Amino acid sequence: MQLIDGKATAAAIKAEIAEEVKKIVESGGKQPHLAAILVGHDGGSETYVKNKVLACEACGFKSTLIRFEADVAEEALLAQVRVLNNDPDVDGFIVQLPLPRHIDEQKVIMAIDYRKDVDGFHPVNVGRMAIGLPCFISATPLGIMTLLQRYNIATSGKKCVILGRSNIVGKPMAQLMMQKQWGDATVTVCHSRSKTLKEECLEADIIIAAIGQPEFVRADMVKEGAVVIDVGTTRVPDASRKSGFRLTGDVKFDEVAPKCSFISPVPGGVGPMTICSLMKNTLAAGKKEYYK
């Protein structure tokens, strides 16, 4: 069993990005600039945005954080999106989700210029990804594909089961894994209504668990030698920890790991790669790789 170290992989990629940015700036090019909009004071969102700012520093990017209180009017938020759309110095930006209930998330996503949508959530980027055109791919699926490539894990012709059908992970992951230039695999998507979920998992060469249920995947669902990628991150109460909780994945790690050829842990697996992928998208935006 080999552990997939997302933390070390992300650090290596950020160092590669920093080296490229240094060369761009030294040759008179523009320093990539990522902006983030944060609404309210959700603990998880605060942590994510802080880590994104730190990642920008590590990559040599310029970063801007714009804060709004949770009661901000939808129109005020949309006005800020328009400002960033029209700012030539900002290469890419994100609106940290989730947003307060009184704001229509889809409306905000639609308002973002798809050429600056480094989260890869705009329908133009989602559609281009679905038909295999160059675009910004949402960060978690891109991070998973990068891990599979960096660890030389064979995917072509393999049976891949994806647990979960969210717009952010499950659906784009399925698209990438089935596409010839990416995974080139045979893909099955399972979810809470799937009647043969366990049987499908037992046949899988690769399981990507993004179902949002702590320790859902058990040893009796995994065949010997399978590759297991755990996307889940749920806070589970733990009195022995200073924080009062621990992060738990969708896979019962201690039980499943001995059966695997490769497995990603939680934390330290897919999580660091998500932010790293956002950095990759921002560099691509700065270089105008996909959209002129």
Secondary structure, 3 states (H helix, E strand, C coil): CEECCHHHHHHHHHHHHHHHHHHHHHCCCCCCEEEEEEECCCHHHHHHHHHHHHHHHHHCCEEEEEEECCCCCHHHHHHHHHHHHCCCCCCEEEECCCCCCCCCHHHHHHHCCHHHECCCCCHHHHHHHHCCCCCCCCHHHHHHHHHHHHCCCCCCCCEEEEECCCCCCHHHHHHHHHCCCCCCCEEEEECCCCCCHHHHHHHCCEEEECCCCCCCECHHHCCCCEEEEECCCEEEECCCCCCCEEEECCECHHHHHHHEEEECCCCCCHHHHHHHHHHHHHHHHHCCCCCC
